[in-house]
Amino acid sequence: MDNSVQTGLNIRMFEPVIKVIDLIPGDVQPLTVIQSECLSEAQFWEQYVCRHTPVLIKGAVAAWPAVECWQRPGYLESLCGHETVTLLSTFNAHPPISNPTHEQQPLLKSIAAIRAASENQTLSVPGMAVPQKWLGDIGEYPFLQKHDRPPLGYPRRRMFFYKNASTEWHYHQLDETLTCQLVGSKRISLFRLTRANWSTFAPLIKANYHHMRCAERFFATDTRLTKYEGIIESGDAIYIPPFWWHGVDSVDSSPGITLAHCFRSPLRRFGDWQDPVTRELVADALRFSKVRLVPLLTLIFLSSVIRTVRQEGWMPA
């Protein structure tokens, strides 16, 4: 790396509040939005999940007790046991970075710190399990019943408690995700890379080049990248398919709580040999978990066979 690039290294990553969405250039389009009462289970599964198409579902979890009760100061604190969580004073990097700003402390203390933080302070409890006493406030998804099978790679539920904490651009190699906003609002942006533009964007994003002050030198002017964006408000959910890159920013400096619910992908949409994400999934299994390699290759093979029998392409229209 030459000196000009070194001096351009962002030091944005060390600023008090980081926003990540606009660091990646692209043509912005609105996310598809549908009211939850208008979304049937068959429509959600066939039109969105089986087509790997993100959708913002208004009011998806608005009837849950959590949406009302968790906004009351003191309510969640009264249900805290002896859980210990990681409290970050940075945005949520991906992959996670272990450093002295990460502190293990009681959940009760972490919630108090987030509520008391200033408007220019970033705090986050990332990816925690839902405490047992909180589960009673979480309801069902009317549009996801018989297809709500346990995920293969991700935990079933993960919670994110934060203030001013963006989540870095990343994608999921497998499993489907419903991101539910229980408290506060978030801005989310998604895009899908293919063989045509993977090498143009993926290496730069993974190397955090978008955090450099000179990032415009690296990203092509003619981006050929379409970003789909929307605001998730309290009671809303967004379906995030695997293989879709996504970044998340806080809308304001109020404390927020997000729940990620993961479920298994339909077999026919599991993977494709020619897709760079599938190749990366196989490469990761070779490097880190060879015991997963045979089941993984089997699933990809079966996925390809099913699509061939159904005469269905990998990127359905």
C-alpha positions as CSV (number, residue, x, y, z in Angstrom):
1,M,0.0,0.0,0.0
2,D,1.6,3.4,-1.0
3,N,1.9,6.3,1.3
4,S,-0.9,8.3,-0.2
5,V,-3.3,5.4,0.6
6,Q,-1.9,5.0,4.1
7,T,-2.5,8.7,4.9
8,G,-6.0,8.3,3.6
9,L,-6.9,5.5,6.0
10,N,-9.9,6.5,7.8
11,I,-9.8,7.5,10.8
12,R,-13.5,7.6,10.4
13,M,-13.4,4.3,12.2
14,F,-12.2,6.1,15.3
15,E,-14.8,8.9,15.3
16,P,-17.5,8.8,18.1
17,V,-20.4,7.9,15.8
18,I,-19.9,6.0,12.6
19,K,-22.4,5.7,9.7
20,V,-21.7,3.0,7.2
21,I,-24.5,2.9,4.6
22,D,-23.3,5.9,2.5
23,L,-19.7,4.7,2.4
24,I,-20.6,2.3,-0.4
25,P,-21.5,4.1,-3.6
26,G,-24.6,3.1,-5.6
27,D,-27.9,4.0,-7.2
28,V,-30.5,4.0,-4.4
29,Q,-33.9,2.5,-4.9
30,P,-36.7,2.1,-2.2
31,L,-37.2,-1.3,-0.7
32,T,-40.4,-3.1,-1.5
33,V,-42.8,-2.4,1.4
34,I,-45.9,-4.4,2.3
35,Q,-48.3,-4.2,5.2
36,S,-48.2,-7.3,7.4
37,E,-52.0,-7.8,7.2
38,C,-51.8,-8.0,3.4
39,L,-49.0,-10.7,3.5
40,S,-50.1,-14.3,3.4
41,E,-47.8,-17.2,4.3
42,A,-47.8,-18.5,0.8
43,Q,-47.0,-15.1,-0.7
44,F,-44.1,-14.5,1.7
45,W,-42.6,-17.9,1.0
46,E,-43.0,-18.1,-2.8
47,Q,-42.7,-14.4,-3.7
48,Y,-39.9,-13.3,-1.4
49,V,-38.1,-16.2,0.3
50,C,-38.0,-18.6,-2.7
51,R,-37.0,-15.6,-4.9
52,H,-34.4,-14.2,-2.4
53,T,-36.1,-10.8,-2.6
54,P,-35.9,-8.5,0.5
55,V,-39.1,-6.9,1.7
56,L,-39.9,-4.5,4.5
57,I,-43.0,-5.7,6.4
58,K,-44.8,-2.8,8.1
59,G,-46.4,-3.8,11.5
60,A,-45.0,-7.3,11.3
61,V,-44.5,-7.5,15.1
62,A,-46.5,-4.5,16.2
63,A,-48.8,-6.6,18.3
64,W,-46.0,-8.1,20.4
65,P,-45.9,-7.1,24.1
66,A,-42.2,-6.3,23.6
67,V,-42.9,-3.4,21.3
68,E,-44.9,-1.6,24.0
69,C,-43.3,-2.9,27.2
70,W,-39.6,-2.7,26.3
71,Q,-39.8,1.0,25.7
72,R,-40.6,1.7,29.4
73,P,-37.6,2.6,31.4
74,G,-37.1,0.0,34.2
75,Y,-39.2,-2.7,32.6
76,L,-36.4,-4.8,31.1
77,E,-34.2,-4.0,34.1
78,S,-36.7,-5.6,36.3
79,L,-36.4,-8.9,34.3
80,C,-32.7,-9.1,34.3
81,G,-31.1,-12.0,36.0
82,H,-27.4,-12.7,36.2
83,E,-26.7,-12.6,32.4
84,T,-23.4,-11.2,31.4
85,V,-23.0,-9.6,27.9
86,T,-20.3,-7.8,25.9
87,L,-20.6,-4.1,25.8
88,L,-18.9,-2.3,22.9
89,S,-18.1,1.4,22.7
90,T,-17.7,1.2,18.9
91,F,-19.9,0.4,15.9
92,N,-20.5,-3.3,15.1
93,A,-17.6,-4.2,12.9
94,H,-17.7,-7.3,10.7
95,P,-16.0,-9.6,11.4
96,P,-16.0,-8.6,15.1
97,I,-12.8,-7.0,16.3
98,S,-11.5,-7.9,19.8
99,N,-10.0,-4.9,21.5
100,P,-10.0,-3.2,24.9
101,T,-13.2,-1.3,24.2
102,H,-15.1,-4.6,24.5
103,E,-16.1,-5.1,28.1
104,Q,-17.9,-8.1,29.7
105,Q,-20.3,-6.9,32.3
106,P,-23.8,-7.7,33.7
107,L,-26.7,-7.1,31.3
108,L,-28.4,-4.8,33.9
109,K,-25.3,-2.5,34.0
110,S,-25.1,-2.5,30.2
111,I,-28.7,-1.4,29.8
112,A,-28.2,1.4,32.3
113,A,-25.1,2.5,30.4
114,I,-26.9,2.6,27.1
115,R,-29.8,4.5,28.4
116,A,-27.5,7.1,30.1
117,A,-25.1,7.5,27.1
118,S,-24.8,10.9,25.6
119,E,-26.0,11.7,22.0
120,N,-22.4,11.6,20.7
121,Q,-21.6,8.3,22.4
122,T,-21.7,4.8,20.8
123,L,-22.6,1.7,22.8
124,S,-23.8,-1.7,21.7
125,V,-24.6,-5.1,23.0
126,P,-24.3,-7.2,19.9
127,G,-25.8,-10.6,19.2
128,M,-26.9,-11.6,22.7
129,A,-29.2,-14.5,23.4
130,V,-32.7,-13.4,24.5
131,P,-33.0,-13.8,28.3
132,Q,-35.4,-16.4,29.4
133,K,-37.6,-13.9,31.2
134,W,-37.9,-11.7,28.1
135,L,-39.2,-14.5,25.8
136,G,-42.8,-14.1,27.0
137,D,-43.0,-10.7,25.3
138,I,-42.0,-12.1,21.9
139,G,-44.8,-13.4,19.7
140,E,-45.3,-15.3,16.4
141,Y,-45.0,-14.4,12.7
142,P,-48.4,-14.9,11.0
143,F,-46.7,-15.0,7.6
144,L,-44.1,-17.6,8.7
145,Q,-45.6,-20.7,10.2
146,K,-45.0,-24.1,8.6
147,H,-41.8,-23.0,7.0
148,D,-40.2,-21.7,10.2
149,R,-37.6,-24.5,10.4
150,P,-34.5,-24.3,12.6
151,P,-31.6,-22.6,10.8
152,L,-28.4,-24.5,9.9
153,G,-25.8,-22.0,10.8
154,Y,-27.1,-19.0,12.8
155,P,-28.7,-19.0,16.2
156,R,-32.5,-19.0,16.1
157,R,-32.7,-15.6,17.9
158,R,-30.2,-12.9,18.5
159,M,-30.8,-9.5,20.1
160,F,-29.0,-6.2,19.6
161,F,-29.3,-3.5,22.2
162,Y,-27.6,-0.3,21.1
163,K,-27.2,3.5,20.9
164,N,-25.7,5.1,17.8
165,A,-24.3,1.8,16.7
166,S,-24.2,1.0,13.0
167,T,-23.6,-2.5,11.8
168,E,-20.9,-2.9,9.2
169,W,-21.7,-4.1,5.6
170,H,-21.8,-7.9,5.5
171,Y,-23.9,-10.8,4.1
172,H,-25.0,-14.2,5.4
173,Q,-23.8,-17.3,3.5
174,L,-26.8,-19.3,4.5
175,D,-30.1,-19.2,6.4
176,E,-32.9,-16.6,6.1
177,T,-33.3,-13.7,8.5
178,L,-36.2,-11.6,9.7
179,T,-34.8,-8.5,11.4
180,C,-37.5,-7.1,13.7
181,Q,-37.3,-3.6,15.2
182,L,-38.7,-3.6,18.7
183,V,-37.5,-0.2,20.0
184,G,-36.3,2.7,18.0
185,S,-35.7,3.0,14.2
186,K,-33.0,2.0,11.8
187,R,-32.1,2.8,8.2
188,I,-31.1,-0.3,6.3
189,S,-29.5,-0.7,2.8
190,L,-29.1,-3.9,0.8
191,F,-27.5,-4.9,-2.5
192,R,-26.8,-8.2,-4.2
193,L,-23.4,-8.9,-5.9
194,T,-23.2,-11.4,-8.8
195,R,-20.4,-12.9,-10.9
196,A,-20.4,-9.7,-13.0
197,N,-19.5,-7.3,-10.1
198,W,-18.3,-9.4,-7.2
199,S,-14.6,-8.8,-7.9
200,T,-15.3,-5.0,-8.3
201,F,-16.8,-4.6,-4.8
202,A,-16.4,-7.6,-2.5
203,P,-12.6,-7.4,-2.0
204,L,-12.7,-3.7,-1.3
205,I,-15.5,-3.9,1.3
206,K,-13.9,-6.9,3.1
207,A,-10.7,-4.9,3.3
208,N,-12.6,-1.9,4.7
209,Y,-11.5,0.4,1.9
210,H,-14.8,2.1,2.1
211,H,-13.7,3.5,5.5
212,M,-10.8,5.3,3.9
213,R,-11.0,9.0,3.3
214,C,-9.8,8.4,-0.2
215,A,-12.4,5.6,-0.9
216,E,-13.5,7.2,-4.1
217,R,-10.2,6.3,-5.7
218,F,-11.0,2.6,-5.3
219,F,-14.7,2.4,-6.2
220,A,-15.6,2.6,-9.8
221,T,-17.5,5.8,-10.9
222,D,-19.8,3.6,-13.0
223,T,-20.8,1.4,-10.1
224,R,-23.5,-0.7,-11.7
225,L,-24.6,-1.3,-8.1
226,T,-28.2,-0.8,-7.0
227,K,-28.9,-0.3,-3.3
228,Y,-32.4,-0.9,-1.9
229,E,-33.1,1.2,1.2
230,G,-35.8,1.8,3.8
231,I,-36.5,2.7,7.4
232,I,-37.5,0.0,9.9
233,E,-39.6,1.5,12.7
234,S,-40.7,0.0,15.9
235,G,-43.0,-2.9,15.1
236,D,-41.6,-3.5,11.6
237,A,-39.5,-6.3,10.2
238,I,-37.4,-6.8,7.1
239,Y,-36.7,-10.0,5.4
240,I,-33.0,-10.3,4.6
241,P,-32.1,-13.2,2.2
242,P,-28.8,-14.9,2.3
243,F,-26.2,-13.5,-0.2
244,W,-27.5,-9.9,0.1
245,W,-25.0,-7.5,1.5
246,H,-26.5,-5.1,4.1
247,G,-25.5,-2.2,6.3
248,V,-27.5,-0.6,9.1
249,D,-27.4,2.9,10.6
250,S,-29.3,4.3,13.5
251,V,-31.9,6.9,12.5
252,D,-31.3,9.0,15.7
253,S,-29.5,8.8,19.0
254,S,-32.2,7.1,20.9
255,P,-31.6,3.6,22.4
256,G,-32.8,0.8,20.1
257,I,-33.5,-2.9,20.3
258,T,-33.5,-5.3,17.4
259,L,-34.3,-9.0,17.2
260,A,-32.9,-11.2,14.4
261,H,-35.0,-14.4,13.8
262,C,-33.3,-17.0,11.5
263,F,-34.9,-19.9,9.7
264,R,-33.8,-22.5,7.2
265,S,-33.5,-21.7,3.5
266,P,-35.6,-23.7,1.0
267,L,-33.4,-26.5,-0.4
268,R,-33.8,-25.4,-4.0
269,R,-32.3,-22.0,-3.1
270,F,-29.4,-23.2,-1.0
271,G,-26.5,-22.6,-3.4
272,D,-25.2,-22.6,-7.0
273,W,-21.8,-23.7,-8.1
274,Q,-21.2,-20.6,-10.2
275,D,-22.1,-18.1,-7.6
276,P,-19.2,-16.4,-5.8
277,V,-21.0,-16.7,-2.4
278,T,-21.3,-20.4,-2.8
279,R,-17.7,-20.8,-3.7
280,E,-16.7,-18.7,-0.7
281,L,-18.9,-20.9,1.6
282,V,-17.1,-24.0,0.3
283,A,-13.7,-22.4,0.7
284,D,-14.5,-21.4,4.3
285,A,-15.5,-25.0,5.1
286,L,-12.2,-26.2,3.6
287,R,-10.2,-23.8,5.8
288,F,-12.1,-23.8,9.0
289,S,-14.5,-26.8,9.3
290,K,-13.7,-29.7,7.0
291,V,-16.3,-31.8,8.9
292,R,-19.0,-29.6,7.3
293,L,-17.7,-30.0,3.8
294,V,-19.5,-33.2,2.7
295,P,-22.9,-32.1,4.0
296,L,-22.4,-28.7,2.5
297,L,-21.5,-30.1,-1.0
298,T,-24.4,-32.5,-0.7
299,L,-26.9,-29.6,-0.1
300,I,-25.5,-27.6,-2.9
301,F,-25.7,-30.6,-5.3
302,L,-29.3,-31.3,-4.2
303,S,-30.2,-27.6,-4.6
304,S,-28.9,-27.6,-8.2
305,V,-30.7,-30.9,-9.0
306,I,-34.1,-29.5,-7.7
307,R,-33.7,-26.3,-9.8
308,T,-32.8,-28.4,-12.9
309,V,-35.9,-30.6,-12.4
310,R,-38.1,-27.5,-11.9
311,Q,-36.4,-25.7,-14.8
312,E,-35.8,-22.8,-12.4
313,G,-32.8,-20.5,-12.7
314,W,-30.5,-19.6,-9.7
315,M,-31.5,-15.9,-10.0
316,P,-35.3,-16.2,-10.5
317,A,-37.0,-13.2,-12.0
